[in-house]
């Protein structure tokens, strides 16, 4: 079932350098880094469970090119130095064929140069910072999903398409690189597309803060039309619960670009009428997959295994596995059926198109994945004890991703209000 969901659709063109055949190995080894402890394990544990399920299915259907896949997991929660040490050990001692790293953007910036030194295929399977490929020219690293720029720009577009008359906005973001950088992208785009919107407050509480009463009190006094938070995990859950308890969700619209991963945990704390992003088109009720028996079968199987519905790291993992499977199959075909060497697989990754559990993703010439973006507005629906999405819009990734060779904030500053109507979106209703 899952093997067909992870089908790559790359053109089988010859690689740009000669692919010397190698003896087919007994197994294809992949190292996977993810947070398996600490607050970010709410992302890492579902991703690990998904990887185990998907790899088992790949192996049950003949492996990759007839070779079974073995995964080795590394806990990002142990810290950056431990991660780099384990990364090097897996490449040099275990001799993995590829690494999937990482969830943390900070870790991705560290492993990128290391992968170049070690000359190992490195798939950045979840990290979001746009700077990875804007500030570096990597040969061995590829990102199999979008970055922060299309995620934030799609959020701005959805907001302005659904609430064109907004006048005021505030932000409550975690005080570290992601919170600051994502707000810089969002606010830059907002100023260009709707210059008359007033930013009435910018709050950056400490990462892991257990109490948002100060911020909520100020926001209740200011009554902004919109409150943005690109926070995630426990911080986002705590903020939304406390905001709802104090009635803030009744007076301001929340825009939560990462909240798809929190919907189930929040239960009835997040009411109807708030905007939620999915970091791609990642949603267990994907509007184009609701009648797809294979997709829904995976959702049911994942729910049975883990007790929860799949969230965006699960989708990102499916894309990474689809990409490596597609690259090997492309390289094998280009080599006349022979097992490819490492350089042939790297060549096959370039320009690859693949699909995991959602729409197709294509790797550009800078190794950045181009991914469509799905957002929606929360509603309460029969059958679910938590908010689900309605008034969904799917934005084309090409239109909202920074062009190759440009810096995101510079490119965003060239946008004009006409951009809002120029970017079309597919529209979907819940259950349709």
N, C-alpha and C positions, 0 to 999 in steps of 0.2 A: 504493500500500500504506500508506505512513505517513500520508497525508492522512486516511484513515478512522480511524487510531489517534489522530489529533489532533482528533477530532470533539468540538465543544462541544455541550452539551445544555441550553443556557439557554432559559428561557421568553422568547418574543418579545413582551414587554410594551412599551408605549410608554415612551420615555425621559421623565424628569421635567422636562426643559426642551426647548424647541423646537429641533429639529435642522435647521439651515439647510443645504440641499444645497450641495455644492461640486462643481466639475468633477472628474471622475475623473482622478487623477494617472497619470503614466507608470509610477511605481513607488512602493511602500510602503517607506520607509527605516526601518531599526531599528539603533540603536547598541547594542552588546553589550559589557559590561565583564566581564573574566575574567582570572585569573592565567595569563599565557602565558609567564612566566619566574619563576624562583625556586622554592622548595619547594612552594608551593601550585599550581604548574602541573600537578601530578598530578591536580588537579580541573579546571583551566581548559582544558587541551588536549583532554581527552575531550569537554568541553562544547562547545568550538568545533567539533570534528569532527562532533558530533551536530547542531549548529545548521546547519552546511553541508549535511549530508545531508538534514535535514528540510526546510530551505528549498528545496533543489533539488527535492524531491518535491512540496512545495506548488506551486512554480512549474510543474512538469511537469503538474500537475492543475488549471491555470487560475489559480493565485495566490490571493489573498484578494479576493473580490468582483470577480474578473477582473483584478486588478492584481498584477503580479509583485513579489516581496519582495527587497530588497537589504539585506545586513547589513554593518555597519562595526564592526570589533572594536577594543577598547581594552585594553591590558595593565595590569591592576591592579598588577602587579609593579613598575611604574615609580614607585609611591608615591602617597600621597593627594593631594598638590598637583597632580601631573601628571594624575591621574585627573580631578579637578574641572575642570582647564583643558580637557582633551579632551572631557569631558562637555558643557561650555558651548559649545565649538567645534562639536561635532556638532549641537547644538540650534540655535544661532544662525547658523552659517555653512553647514553641510551641510543644515540644516533637516530633520533626521530627524523622523519622525512619532511615534516612541516610543523609550525607552531601557530596556534590560534591565540593571539594576545592583543588587546586585553579589554577589560571592562573600564578601568580607570584611564582617563585621558593622560594623566601624568605618567602612568606606566607605559602607555603607547609611545609617548615621546622618548622614553628611555629605551624601549626594546627596538625601536626603528633602527637607530644606528648600530645596535648590537647585531641585529639580523643581517645588516650589510657586512659587518666584519666576519660573521660566521657563514655568510652566503647560504642562508636557509630561507625557504619560503615562509613568510610571516603574514598571516591573515589577521588584520585588525578587525575583529569580529563584532565589537560593540562600542568602542570609545567614540566620543562625539566631537572633540575639538576640531575645528576647521583648519587649524594651523598645521596639522600633520603634513599635508601635501602642498599647502600654500608656501611653506617655508623650507621644504626639503625636496630633494629629487631622489627618491628611493627606487631601486630596482627590485628588491626582494620583498617589499611590503606592499600589500594591497588592502583596501578597506572595502568590505563587501556590503556596506550599507551607506546611508547618507551621513552628512555631518551636521553640525549645529546650524549652519546658515540656512539651508532649505527647511529645516525643522522650525526655526524661529520665523523665517519669512512666511512660511505657510500659515503659521499661527497669526501673524499680523494680517495677512490677506483674509483669512477666515473671519477674524474679528471685524475687519472693515467691510466685508461683504454682508455680514449678518447684522452688524450694529454700526451703520455708517454715520450715525449722528453722535457718537461718543465725544465728550468734551474733556474729560479728565481721566488720568490713569495713575496708579501707584504700583510699586513693585516691592515684594517681600522675597528676597533670595538668600540662599546660603552664602556666607561670607568666605568664599574661596574661589579658585579660578573659574569653575563652571558657572557659579552664580553671577560673577562679575562679567565674564565673557558673553554669556547668553543674553544678559540684559543689554550689553553694548550692541549686540547684533539686533535684538528686538527693537531697542529704542532708536537706533540709527535708521532702520527701515520705517518705523512708525513716523519719525520726523519727516522723512522724505515723502511718504505716501499720504500723510494727513498732518500737515505742519501746524494746524491750529489746536491740536490736542495738547493739553497742559499736563505736565508731569508734576503731580502735587506732593509726592513723597517717594523716597527711595530708602528702603530698610534692608540692611544686610545683617541679620542676626547670626550669632555664632553657629557654626556647623554643629549639629547635634543638640540644638537648644530644646529644652523640655517645656519652655513657657514663652508664649507669644502674646501675653496679655498687654504688654506695653505697645507693641505694634498694632494690635487689634483696637485698643482704646483710641490711638491716634487716628486710625483709619475710620472708626465710627464717627469721629468728630469731623473728619475731612469729607466723608461720603463720596469717594471717587466713583465714577461710572464703572470703572474696570480696575481690578487688582490682578496683576500678573504675578505668578510664581513658577519659576522653572525648577524649583526644588523637587526632590525625589525621596522615595523611601520613607523612613520613619519621620523625618523632618516635615515632609509634605503632609503625611497622615495626621501628625499632631496639629499642624497649623490649620488644616481644614476642619478637624473636629472642634478645635477651640473657636474657630471663626463661626462655625455653625451654632455652637452652644451660646455664643454671644449675639447671634442674630445678624452677623456681618454678611452672611450669604443671602440674606433677604434684601439688602440695600445696595450691594455691589455685585457685578458679574465677575466671577473668577475665571481667569484664563490660565490653564494648567497644561502646558505642552507635554509634560511627562506623566500625566496622571492616569493614563491607560493602565499602568502597572499597579496603581493604587485602588482602582475601582472596587475590586472584590474585598480588599482589606477594610476599606472605609465603610462598607455596608450602607446604612441609611444616613450616614453623616453628611454625605454630599447630595444635596437636593437637586431637583430639576433646574435647568436653565443656565448651566455653567459650561464653559468651553474646555474640551479635553483633547489633547493631541496623543498620537500613538507612536511617535518616533519612526515614521515610515507608514506602511499600510498594515500595521500589526494590531490585530484585534480578533479575539476568538469568535466574534460574530461578524467576520469580514463580509461586507455586503455583496461581494462577488463570489463568495464561497459558501454561502448559507445552504445552497442546494448541492454542494459538492460532497459526495459520500466519503471520499478519501480524506478531505480536509476535516469534515465533522467527525469522522472516525478517529482521526488523530486527536482532536480536541477531547473526545470522550475518553480515549485511552489515557491521555495525559492527566485528565481530571481523576480518573480511577487510580492512577499510579501515585499522584502527588496530593490529591485532595483539593486542588485549585485549578482554575482555568489557565491556559497558557498566556503569558504576557510577552512584551516585546523582546526580552533577551532570548526567549525560546525561538521567536521568528528569526532573530539575528543569527542564532546558532544554525538554524535550518539553511540560511543563506550561505554561511561559511562552508558548511558541509556540501551543499550543492555546488559551490564554486570549485572546491578542490576535486570533487568527483568529476565535474565537467572539464576541468583542466587536464586531469589525467586521461580522460577518455578522448579529448581533443588531441593530446600529444601522442597517444597510442595510435589513433587513426592516421595522424600525419606521418608517423614512423612505420606505417605498413603493418601495424599489429605488434611491433616489438615494444618491450617495456622501456619507457623513456628515462633518460637521465634527469638530474635535477634542473639543469639549464633548459631542457626542452619543456619541462612543466612550467617553469617561470615564463618562458616565451608563450606558452599556451594560455597563461593567465591574462596576458595583455589583450584587452578588448573583449574579454569573455562576457557573454550574456548568459544568465542563469536565473532560476527561480527556486525559492524555497517554499514557504507556506503562503506566500503572497504573490504580488505581481513581479514581473521580470525586473532584474537589476542588471545594469551594464557597467563594466569597468572602463573608465575613460583612459586617455593616453597618460594622464598623471596618476593612474592607479586608484583614483577615487571612484567609488560606486555612485551611480545615479539612481535614486530611489524615489518613487512617488510618495506623497504625504497625505494621510487621512486624518481628518479632524471631525469632531461632531459636538453636539450639545447634549447634555445629560437629560434623561427622562427616567421616570419610573415605569417599569413594564412588568406585566404578569410573568411569573416564572423565575424572577430574579429578586433577591433580597438586597441588591445593590444597584446603583445607577448604571444604565447602559446608554448607548449613543443613538441620537436621532439627528436629523438635519445634517447628515454627513456630507462632506465634500472631499474629493480626491484630487489633489493638485499634481500636475505633471512635473516630474523631477527635473527634466531638462530646463524648464522655464524658470525655475527658482533656485538653481544651483549656480554658484559663482563660476564664471567661465574659466577655463584652463589658463593658468598663468597670471591670474588676477588675485588680489587680496580682497577678502570678503567685505570689510568695512569700506574700502575704496569703491568697490563695485556698487554696494548698496547706496552710496552717496550719489550715484548717477541716476537712480530711479526717480520717477515723477509720479504724481497721482494717477496719470493715465495707465500706469502699470496695473492698477487694481482691476480694471475692466479687461485689460489685454490678456491676463492670465485666466484661462478658463478652467473650470473644475467640473468633474463628474459628480452629480448629486444623487444621494441615496437616502431612503427612509428606513427606519428600524423595521426589520422583518420583511422588507421588500426585496 
